[in-house]
Amino acid sequence: MKSSRVKNLTRITLSAVILCISTWLCIPFVIPFTMQTFAVFFVLSLLGGKKGSLAIAVYLLLGIVGLPVFSGFRSGIGTILGPTGGYLVGFLATGLISMLGEVILHRPAGGIFTLIVGLFVCYAFGTVWFCHIAGGQTFLGALMLCVLPYVIPDLCKLFFAVFVAGRLRPTIK
């Protein structure tokens, strides 16, 4: 019993580290191109919705307390409350959708459909946040700027993350 708790804590911690490292590959843009979405999908696919969401929450808390884990080595509550912070919070929404998908569909979080829904919830949350914080930006304009350039790369990352997690899952049990 205690051994399984230690294993779960280790998996969650290592997954939070993967999320932190995923921002190192960064192409600056309005919303930077990073490997964060890959890491989010990978963690959720590998650990499941509940443990994956905990790893995402740990990642966000590390950034909020000041560790430079967000894109461009940024950190702090100001990053979360800034124009692109909604997409970071949207990662947690993706995890919650993944948990809900496990309950409704009786399938592991690696279900591609659940992750796609989570991605679009993340987009919606982040875009509304961006419009509200950035001010003067229409929803359609924000979609064109903050979502459209990312849809195809994010879907590719999603499929690749599910594939990699599927290959690794048997080895971590």
Stockholm file with secondary structure:
# STOCKHOLM 1.0

chainA/1-173         MKSSRVKNLTRITLSAVILCISTWLCIPFVIPFTMQTFAVFFVLSLLGGKKGSLAIAVYLLLGIVGLPVFSGFRSGIGTILGPTGGYLVGFLATGLISMLGEVILHRPAGGIFTLIVGLFVCYAFGTVWFCHIAGGQTFLGALMLCVLPYVIPDLCKLFFAVFVAGRLRPTIK
#=GR chainA/1-173 SS CHHHHHHHHHHHHHHHHHHHHTTSSEECSSSCEESHHHHHHHHHHHHCHHHHHHHHHHHHHHHHTTCSCBGGGBCSHHHHHSTTHHHHHHHHHHHHHHHHHHHHHCSCTTCHHHHHHHHHHHHHHHHHHHHHHHCSCCHHHHHHHHTGGGHHHHHHHHHHHHHHHHHHHHHHC
#=GC SS_cons         CHHHHHHHHHHHHHHHHHHHHTTSSEECSSSCEESHHHHHHHHHHHHCHHHHHHHHHHHHHHHHTTCSCBGGGBCSHHHHHSTTHHHHHHHHHHHHHHHHHHHHHCSCTTCHHHHHHHHHHHHHHHHHHHHHHHCSCCHHHHHHHHTGGGHHHHHHHHHHHHHHHHHHHHHHC
//
